């Protein structure tokens, strides 16, 4: 490939970000709304204790 080649997708993303400068901030807000939540240590400990160990070969009948 040429040293300074940029794909059509890369060019589109660059032009989109240039015409919509707030897009990265909106992405961060969306991520924080869905994923960046404080974890409850007691709840996490309960999940850890309730975990059931998986057999090495899960499809084997006993």
PDB file of N, CA, C and O in Angstrom, chain B, residues numbered from 101:
ATOM      1  N   UNK B 101       0.833  -1.183   0.000  1.00  0.00           N
ATOM      2  CA  UNK B 101       0.000   0.000   0.000  1.00  0.00           C
ATOM      3  C   UNK B 101       0.878   1.247   0.000  1.00  0.00           C
ATOM      4  O   UNK B 101       2.029   1.224   0.436  1.00  0.00           O
ATOM      5  N   UNK B 102       0.317   2.297  -0.485  1.00  0.00           N
ATOM      6  CA  UNK B 102       1.036   3.565  -0.493  1.00  0.00           C
ATOM      7  C   UNK B 102       1.206   4.064   0.942  1.00  0.00           C
ATOM      8  O   UNK B 102       0.376   3.789   1.808  1.00  0.00           O
ATOM      9  N   UNK B 103       2.261   4.778   1.171  1.00  0.00           N
ATOM     10  CA  UNK B 103       2.586   5.227   2.520  1.00  0.00           C
ATOM     11  C   UNK B 103       1.524   6.174   3.087  1.00  0.00           C
ATOM     12  O   UNK B 103       1.232   6.126   4.282  1.00  0.00           O
ATOM     13  N   UNK B 104       0.955   7.019   2.257  1.00  0.00           N
ATOM     14  CA  UNK B 104      -0.007   8.017   2.735  1.00  0.00           C
ATOM     15  C   UNK B 104      -1.439   7.668   2.331  1.00  0.00           C
ATOM     16  O   UNK B 104      -2.290   8.553   2.255  1.00  0.00           O
ATOM     17  N   UNK B 105      -1.708   6.414   2.077  1.00  0.00           N
ATOM     18  CA  UNK B 105      -3.044   5.982   1.675  1.00  0.00           C
ATOM     19  C   UNK B 105      -3.996   6.016   2.862  1.00  0.00           C
ATOM     20  O   UNK B 105      -3.638   5.596   3.963  1.00  0.00           O
ATOM     21  N   UNK B 106      -5.196   6.512   2.643  1.00  0.00           N
ATOM     22  CA  UNK B 106      -6.257   6.463   3.638  1.00  0.00           C
ATOM     23  C   UNK B 106      -7.490   5.882   2.967  1.00  0.00           C
ATOM     24  O   UNK B 106      -7.875   6.305   1.877  1.00  0.00           O
ATOM     25  N   UNK B 107      -8.098   4.920   3.620  1.00  0.00           N
ATOM     26  CA  UNK B 107      -9.258   4.257   3.031  1.00  0.00           C
ATOM     27  C   UNK B 107     -10.456   5.199   2.990  1.00  0.00           C
ATOM     28  O   UNK B 107     -10.463   6.258   3.616  1.00  0.00           O
ATOM     29  N   UNK B 108     -11.464   4.784   2.237  1.00  0.00           N
ATOM     30  CA  UNK B 108     -12.689   5.578   2.145  1.00  0.00           C
ATOM     31  C   UNK B 108     -13.359   5.712   3.505  1.00  0.00           C
ATOM     32  O   UNK B 108     -13.917   6.760   3.832  1.00  0.00           O
ATOM     33  N   UNK B 109     -13.302   4.658   4.283  1.00  0.00           N
ATOM     34  CA  UNK B 109     -13.911   4.684   5.621  1.00  0.00           C
ATOM     35  C   UNK B 109     -13.200   5.702   6.510  1.00  0.00           C
ATOM     36  O   UNK B 109     -13.849   6.480   7.210  1.00  0.00           O
ATOM     37  N   UNK B 110     -11.862   5.697   6.482  1.00  0.00           N
ATOM     38  CA  UNK B 110     -11.091   6.647   7.282  1.00  0.00           C
ATOM     39  C   UNK B 110     -11.403   8.076   6.865  1.00  0.00           C
ATOM     40  O   UNK B 110     -11.579   8.947   7.716  1.00  0.00           O
ATOM     41  N   UNK B 111     -11.472   8.318   5.585  1.00  0.00           N
ATOM     42  CA  UNK B 111     -11.798   9.655   5.102  1.00  0.00           C
ATOM     43  C   UNK B 111     -13.200  10.071   5.528  1.00  0.00           C
ATOM     44  O   UNK B 111     -13.424  11.224   5.896  1.00  0.00           O
ATOM     45  N   UNK B 112     -14.148   9.126   5.477  1.00  0.00           N
ATOM     46  CA  UNK B 112     -15.506   9.430   5.906  1.00  0.00           C
ATOM     47  C   UNK B 112     -15.540   9.792   7.386  1.00  0.00           C
ATOM     48  O   UNK B 112     -16.167  10.778   7.771  1.00  0.00           O
ATOM     49  N   UNK B 113     -14.863   8.992   8.223  1.00  0.00           N
ATOM     50  CA  UNK B 113     -14.862   9.252   9.665  1.00  0.00           C
ATOM     51  C   UNK B 113     -14.227  10.603   9.969  1.00  0.00           C
ATOM     52  O   UNK B 113     -14.738  11.354  10.800  1.00  0.00           O
ATOM     53  N   UNK B 114     -13.132  10.917   9.313  1.00  0.00           N
ATOM     54  CA  UNK B 114     -12.484  12.211   9.531  1.00  0.00           C
ATOM     55  C   UNK B 114     -13.400  13.361   9.133  1.00  0.00           C
ATOM     56  O   UNK B 114     -13.496  14.356   9.852  1.00  0.00           O
ATOM     57  N   UNK B 115     -14.080  13.230   7.982  1.00  0.00           N
ATOM     58  CA  UNK B 115     -14.966  14.315   7.553  1.00  0.00           C
ATOM     59  C   UNK B 115     -16.186  14.409   8.476  1.00  0.00           C
ATOM     60  O   UNK B 115     -16.671  15.507   8.751  1.00  0.00           O
ATOM     61  N   UNK B 116     -16.681  13.268   8.951  1.00  0.00           N
ATOM     62  CA  UNK B 116     -17.820  13.278   9.864  1.00  0.00           C
ATOM     63  C   UNK B 116     -17.453  13.961  11.169  1.00  0.00           C
ATOM     64  O   UNK B 116     -18.221  14.776  11.681  1.00  0.00           O
ATOM     65  N   UNK B 117     -16.286  13.638  11.713  1.00  0.00           N
ATOM     66  CA  UNK B 117     -15.848  14.274  12.958  1.00  0.00           C
ATOM     67  C   UNK B 117     -15.618  15.767  12.774  1.00  0.00           C
ATOM     68  O   UNK B 117     -15.848  16.557  13.690  1.00  0.00           O
ATOM     69  N   UNK B 118     -15.161  16.148  11.583  1.00  0.00           N
ATOM     70  CA  UNK B 118     -14.944  17.563  11.314  1.00  0.00           C
ATOM     71  C   UNK B 118     -16.274  18.320  11.253  1.00  0.00           C
ATOM     72  O   UNK B 118     -16.373  19.446  11.742  1.00  0.00           O
ATOM     73  N   UNK B 119     -17.288  17.704  10.658  1.00  0.00           N
ATOM     74  CA  UNK B 119     -18.586  18.362  10.542  1.00  0.00           C
ATOM     75  C   UNK B 119     -19.450  18.200  11.802  1.00  0.00           C
ATOM     76  O   UNK B 119     -20.409  18.950  11.986  1.00  0.00           O
ATOM     77  N   UNK B 120     -19.128  17.242  12.662  1.00  0.00           N
ATOM     78  CA  UNK B 120     -19.839  17.018  13.925  1.00  0.00           C
ATOM     79  C   UNK B 120     -18.814  16.974  15.060  1.00  0.00           C
ATOM     80  O   UNK B 120     -18.466  15.886  15.519  1.00  0.00           O
ATOM     81  N   UNK B 121     -18.325  18.113  15.520  1.00  0.00           N
ATOM     82  CA  UNK B 121     -17.252  18.113  16.528  1.00  0.00           C
ATOM     83  C   UNK B 121     -17.667  17.574  17.896  1.00  0.00           C
ATOM     84  O   UNK B 121     -16.806  17.260  18.717  1.00  0.00           O
ATOM     85  N   UNK B 122     -18.969  17.460  18.153  1.00  0.00           N
ATOM     86  CA  UNK B 122     -19.408  16.983  19.463  1.00  0.00           C
ATOM     87  C   UNK B 122     -19.603  15.472  19.527  1.00  0.00           C
ATOM     88  O   UNK B 122     -20.021  14.953  20.562  1.00  0.00           O
ATOM     89  N   UNK B 123     -19.315  14.771  18.462  1.00  0.00           N
ATOM     90  CA  UNK B 123     -19.615  13.335  18.406  1.00  0.00           C
ATOM     91  C   UNK B 123     -18.821  12.534  19.446  1.00  0.00           C
ATOM     92  O   UNK B 123     -19.372  11.602  20.032  1.00  0.00           O
ATOM     93  N   UNK B 124     -17.592  12.853  19.684  1.00  0.00           N
ATOM     94  CA  UNK B 124     -16.795  12.090  20.664  1.00  0.00           C
ATOM     95  C   UNK B 124     -17.321  12.323  22.075  1.00  0.00           C
ATOM     96  O   UNK B 124     -17.356  11.394  22.882  1.00  0.00           O
ATOM     97  N   UNK B 125     -17.730  13.546  22.380  1.00  0.00           N
ATOM     98  CA  UNK B 125     -18.293  13.831  23.700  1.00  0.00           C
ATOM     99  C   UNK B 125     -19.603  13.068  23.899  1.00  0.00           C
ATOM    100  O   UNK B 125     -19.853  12.537  24.981  1.00  0.00           O
ATOM    101  N   UNK B 126     -20.428  13.012  22.870  1.00  0.00           N
ATOM    102  CA  UNK B 126     -21.689  12.260  22.967  1.00  0.00           C
ATOM    103  C   UNK B 126     -21.421  10.770  23.125  1.00  0.00           C
ATOM    104  O   UNK B 126     -22.160  10.083  23.831  1.00  0.00           O
ATOM    105  N   UNK B 127     -20.376  10.258  22.477  1.00  0.00           N
ATOM    106  CA  UNK B 127     -20.017   8.845  22.642  1.00  0.00           C
ATOM    107  C   UNK B 127     -19.600   8.565  24.083  1.00  0.00           C
ATOM    108  O   UNK B 127     -19.981   7.542  24.653  1.00  0.00           O
ATOM    109  N   UNK B 128     -18.825   9.462  24.667  1.00  0.00           N
ATOM    110  CA  UNK B 128     -18.399   9.273  26.061  1.00  0.00           C
ATOM    111  C   UNK B 128     -19.603   9.303  27.006  1.00  0.00           C
ATOM    112  O   UNK B 128     -19.680   8.512  27.946  1.00  0.00           O
ATOM    113  N   UNK B 129     -20.543  10.220  26.751  1.00  0.00           N
ATOM    114  CA  UNK B 129     -21.732  10.302  27.591  1.00  0.00           C
ATOM    115  C   UNK B 129     -22.571   9.024  27.464  1.00  0.00           C
ATOM    116  O   UNK B 129     -23.082   8.516  28.462  1.00  0.00           O
ATOM    117  N   UNK B 130     -22.710   8.516  26.260  1.00  0.00           N
ATOM    118  CA  UNK B 130     -23.459   7.282  26.061  1.00  0.00           C
ATOM    119  C   UNK B 130     -22.805   6.103  26.748  1.00  0.00           C
ATOM    120  O   UNK B 130     -23.480   5.260  27.339  1.00  0.00           O
ATOM    121  N   UNK B 131     -21.481   6.049  26.667  1.00  0.00           N
ATOM    122  CA  UNK B 131     -20.766   4.956  27.339  1.00  0.00           C
ATOM    123  C   UNK B 131     -20.946   5.041  28.848  1.00  0.00           C
ATOM    124  O   UNK B 131     -21.186   4.026  29.503  1.00  0.00           O
ATOM    125  N   UNK B 132     -20.833   6.241  29.403  1.00  0.00           N
ATOM    126  CA  UNK B 132     -20.968   6.377  30.854  1.00  0.00           C
ATOM    127  C   UNK B 132     -22.382   6.051  31.304  1.00  0.00           C
ATOM    128  O   UNK B 132     -22.581   5.539  32.405  1.00  0.00           O
ATOM    129  N   UNK B 133     -23.367   6.344  30.461  1.00  0.00           N
ATOM    130  CA  UNK B 133     -24.751   6.047  30.802  1.00  0.00           C
ATOM    131  C   UNK B 133     -24.993   4.532  30.844  1.00  0.00           C
ATOM    132  O   UNK B 133     -25.772   4.048  31.665  1.00  0.00           O
ATOM    133  N   UNK B 134     -24.331   3.799  29.968  1.00  0.00           N
ATOM    134  CA  UNK B 134     -24.592   2.361  29.878  1.00  0.00           C
ATOM    135  C   UNK B 134     -23.593   1.492  30.638  1.00  0.00           C
ATOM    136  O   UNK B 134     -23.987   0.472  31.202  1.00  0.00           O
ATOM    137  N   UNK B 135     -22.315   1.864  30.669  1.00  0.00           N
ATOM    138  CA  UNK B 135     -21.283   0.943  31.138  1.00  0.00           C
ATOM    139  C   UNK B 135     -20.528   1.397  32.367  1.00  0.00           C
ATOM    140  O   UNK B 135     -20.174   0.560  33.197  1.00  0.00           O
ATOM    141  N   UNK B 136     -20.268   2.669  32.522  1.00  0.00           N
ATOM    142  CA  UNK B 136     -19.417   3.132  33.619  1.00  0.00           C
ATOM    143  C   UNK B 136     -20.250   3.344  34.881  1.00  0.00           C
ATOM    144  O   UNK B 136     -20.599   4.473  35.224  1.00  0.00           O
ATOM    145  N   UNK B 137     -20.559   2.263  35.556  1.00  0.00           N
ATOM    146  CA  UNK B 137     -21.371   2.296  36.766  1.00  0.00           C
ATOM    147  C   UNK B 137     -20.518   1.876  37.960  1.00  0.00           C
ATOM    148  O   UNK B 137     -19.636   1.027  37.835  1.00  0.00           O
ATOM    149  N   UNK B 138     -20.790   2.478  39.118  1.00  0.00           N
ATOM    150  CA  UNK B 138     -20.063   2.025  40.316  1.00  0.00           C
ATOM    151  C   UNK B 138     -20.504   0.609  40.682  1.00  0.00           C
ATOM    152  O   UNK B 138     -21.688   0.281  40.605  1.00  0.00           O
ATOM    153  N   UNK B 139     -19.558  -0.216  41.076  1.00  0.00           N
ATOM    154  CA  UNK B 139     -19.844  -1.605  41.430  1.00  0.00           C
ATOM    155  C   UNK B 139     -20.023  -1.732  42.936  1.00  0.00           C
ATOM    156  O   UNK B 139     -19.270  -1.141  43.710  1.00  0.00           O
ATOM    157  N   UNK B 140     -21.017  -2.499  43.346  1.00  0.00           N
ATOM    158  CA  UNK B 140     -21.278  -2.767  44.752  1.00  0.00           C
ATOM    159  C   UNK B 140     -20.406  -3.949  45.186  1.00  0.00           C
ATOM    160  O   UNK B 140     -20.599  -5.062  44.697  1.00  0.00           O
ATOM    161  N   UNK B 141     -19.446  -3.726  46.098  1.00  0.00           N
ATOM    162  CA  UNK B 141     -18.538  -4.816  46.498  1.00  0.00           C
ATOM    163  C   UNK B 141     -19.271  -6.011  47.116  1.00  0.00           C
ATOM    164  O   UNK B 141     -18.877  -7.153  46.877  1.00  0.00           O
ATOM    165  N   UNK B 142     -20.323  -5.780  47.902  1.00  0.00           N
ATOM    166  CA  UNK B 142     -21.059  -6.878  48.508  1.00  0.00           C
ATOM    167  C   UNK B 142     -21.765  -7.713  47.441  1.00  0.00           C
ATOM    168  O   UNK B 142     -21.783  -8.941  47.521  1.00  0.00           O
ATOM    169  N   UNK B 143     -22.335  -7.060  46.462  1.00  0.00           N
ATOM    170  CA  UNK B 143     -23.008  -7.761  45.379  1.00  0.00           C
ATOM    171  C   UNK B 143     -22.002  -8.568  44.565  1.00  0.00           C
ATOM    172  O   UNK B 143     -22.289  -9.701  44.179  1.00  0.00           O
ATOM    173  N   UNK B 144     -20.834  -8.003  44.302  1.00  0.00           N
ATOM    174  CA  UNK B 144     -19.790  -8.708  43.568  1.00  0.00           C
ATOM    175  C   UNK B 144     -19.319  -9.940  44.341  1.00  0.00           C
ATOM    176  O   UNK B 144     -19.059 -10.985  43.744  1.00  0.00           O
ATOM    177  N   UNK B 145     -19.211  -9.824  45.647  1.00  0.00           N
ATOM    178  CA  UNK B 145     -18.804 -10.972  46.471  1.00  0.00           C
ATOM    179  C   UNK B 145     -19.864 -12.066  46.412  1.00  0.00           C
ATOM    180  O   UNK B 145     -19.529 -13.250  46.357  1.00  0.00           O
ATOM    181  N   UNK B 146     -21.123 -11.687  46.423  1.00  0.00           N
ATOM    182  CA  UNK B 146     -22.204 -12.666  46.300  1.00  0.00           C
ATOM    183  C   UNK B 146     -22.144 -13.394  44.965  1.00  0.00           C
ATOM    184  O   UNK B 146     -22.355 -14.606  44.909  1.00  0.00           O
ATOM    185  N   UNK B 147     -21.859 -12.666  43.891  1.00  0.00           N
ATOM    186  CA  UNK B 147     -21.712 -13.300  42.571  1.00  0.00           C
ATOM    187  C   UNK B 147     -20.557 -14.297  42.580  1.00  0.00           C
ATOM    188  O   UNK B 147     -20.657 -15.387  42.017  1.00  0.00           O
ATOM    189  N   UNK B 148     -19.457 -13.906  43.229  1.00  0.00           N
ATOM    190  CA  UNK B 148     -18.287 -14.784  43.270  1.00  0.00           C
ATOM    191  C   UNK B 148     -18.588 -16.069  44.049  1.00  0.00           C
ATOM    192  O   UNK B 148     -18.164 -17.151  43.641  1.00  0.00           O
ATOM    193  N   UNK B 149     -19.311 -15.960  45.157  1.00  0.00           N
ATOM    194  CA  UNK B 149     -19.640 -17.132  45.959  1.00  0.00           C
ATOM    195  C   UNK B 149     -20.661 -18.031  45.275  1.00  0.00           C
ATOM    196  O   UNK B 149     -20.647 -19.244  45.486  1.00  0.00           O
ATOM    197  N   UNK B 150     -21.537 -17.469  44.466  1.00  0.00           N
ATOM    198  CA  UNK B 150     -22.586 -18.247  43.801  1.00  0.00           C
ATOM    199  C   UNK B 150     -22.096 -18.924  42.531  1.00  0.00           C
ATOM    200  O   UNK B 150     -22.845 -19.676  41.909  1.00  0.00           O
ATOM    201  N   UNK B 151     -20.884 -18.680  42.144  1.00  0.00           N
ATOM    202  CA  UNK B 151     -20.362 -19.239  40.907  1.00  0.00           C
ATOM    203  C   UNK B 151     -20.265 -20.764  40.992  1.00  0.00           C
ATOM    204  O   UNK B 151     -19.818 -21.317  41.996  1.00  0.00           O
ATOM    205  N   UNK B 152     -20.691 -21.421  39.927  1.00  0.00           N
ATOM    206  CA  UNK B 152     -20.631 -22.878  39.840  1.00  0.00           C
ATOM    207  C   UNK B 152     -19.467 -23.233  38.923  1.00  0.00           C
ATOM    208  O   UNK B 152     -19.381 -22.730  37.802  1.00  0.00           O
ATOM    209  N   UNK B 153     -18.579 -24.093  39.393  1.00  0.00           N
ATOM    210  CA  UNK B 153     -17.430 -24.471  38.592  1.00  0.00           C
ATOM    211  C   UNK B 153     -17.857 -25.310  37.394  1.00  0.00           C
ATOM    212  O   UNK B 153     -18.750 -26.151  37.501  1.00  0.00           O
ATOM    213  N   UNK B 154     -17.231 -25.081  36.287  1.00  0.00           N
ATOM    214  CA  UNK B 154     -17.545 -25.800  35.061  1.00  0.00           C
ATOM    215  C   UNK B 154     -16.612 -26.994  34.922  1.00  0.00           C
ATOM    216  O   UNK B 154     -15.430 -26.919  35.258  1.00  0.00           O
ATOM    217  N   UNK B 155     -17.164 -28.100  34.421  1.00  0.00           N
ATOM    218  CA  UNK B 155     -16.349 -29.289  34.192  1.00  0.00           C
ATOM    219  C   UNK B 155     -15.393 -29.030  33.036  1.00  0.00           C
ATOM    220  O   UNK B 155     -15.670 -28.192  32.178  1.00  0.00           O
ATOM    221  N   UNK B 156     -14.265 -29.744  33.005  1.00  0.00           N
ATOM    222  CA  UNK B 156     -13.317 -29.550  31.909  1.00  0.00           C
ATOM    223  C   UNK B 156     -13.929 -29.824  30.537  1.00  0.00           C
ATOM    224  O   UNK B 156     -13.621 -29.125  29.571  1.00  0.00           O
ATOM    225  N   UNK B 157     -14.782 -30.821  30.446  1.00  0.00           N
ATOM    226  CA  UNK B 157     -15.444 -31.124  29.184  1.00  0.00           C
ATOM    227  C   UNK B 157     -16.940 -31.071  29.442  1.00  0.00           C
ATOM    228  O   UNK B 157     -17.511 -32.004  30.005  1.00  0.00           O
ATOM    229  N   UNK B 158     -17.575 -29.977  29.028  1.00  0.00           N
ATOM    230  CA  UNK B 158     -18.958 -29.720  29.428  1.00  0.00           C
ATOM    231  C   UNK B 158     -19.976 -30.639  28.770  1.00  0.00           C
ATOM    232  O   UNK B 158     -21.092 -30.765  29.274  1.00  0.00           O
ATOM    233  N   UNK B 159     -19.633 -31.279  27.674  1.00  0.00           N
ATOM    234  CA  UNK B 159     -20.590 -32.116  26.950  1.00  0.00           C
ATOM    235  C   UNK B 159     -20.566 -33.578  27.386  1.00  0.00           C
ATOM    236  O   UNK B 159     -21.313 -34.394  26.846  1.00  0.00           O
ATOM    237  N   UNK B 160     -19.723 -33.917  28.350  1.00  0.00           N
ATOM    238  CA  UNK B 160     -19.638 -35.294  28.823  1.00  0.00           C
ATOM    239  C   UNK B 160     -20.818 -35.605  29.743  1.00  0.00           C
ATOM    240  O   UNK B 160     -21.120 -34.837  30.656  1.00  0.00           O
ATOM    241  N   UNK B 161     -21.483 -36.736  29.498  1.00  0.00           N
ATOM    242  CA  UNK B 161     -22.575 -37.166  30.367  1.00  0.00           C
ATOM    243  C   UNK B 161     -22.004 -37.907  31.558  1.00  0.00           C
ATOM    244  O   UNK B 161     -21.006 -38.618  31.444  1.00  0.00           O
ATOM    245  N   UNK B 162     -22.632 -37.737  32.677  1.00  0.00           N
ATOM    246  CA  UNK B 162     -22.200 -38.465  33.879  1.00  0.00           C
ATOM    247  C   UNK B 162     -23.020 -39.693  34.102  1.00  0.00           C
ATOM    248  O   UNK B 162     -22.791 -40.422  35.068  1.00  0.00           O
TER     249      UNK B 162
END
